[in-house]
Amino acid sequence: MCMTGPSKEDERGLNRRIDSLRRERDSVRRLLEQASMDGVRESVKRLNKRLDRLDSELSGENGN
């Protein structure tokens, strides 16, 4: 009984599947990075607002 390796067609199909998975992985990675940056951006906005409020309170602009 002679066992042969995968055919060229099988190899091409496997390579296409691997390429497809790599593209999907890269796409997911970009989406996660974008979501992470959006979260960081929102955190920075909140911190800026908090710092502005604290600065106003310290300078006496709130009328206290």
Secondary structure, 3 states (H helix, E strand, C coil): CCCCCCCHHHHHHHHHHHHHHHHHHHHHHHHHHHHHHHHHHHHHHHHHHHHHHHHHHHHCCCCC
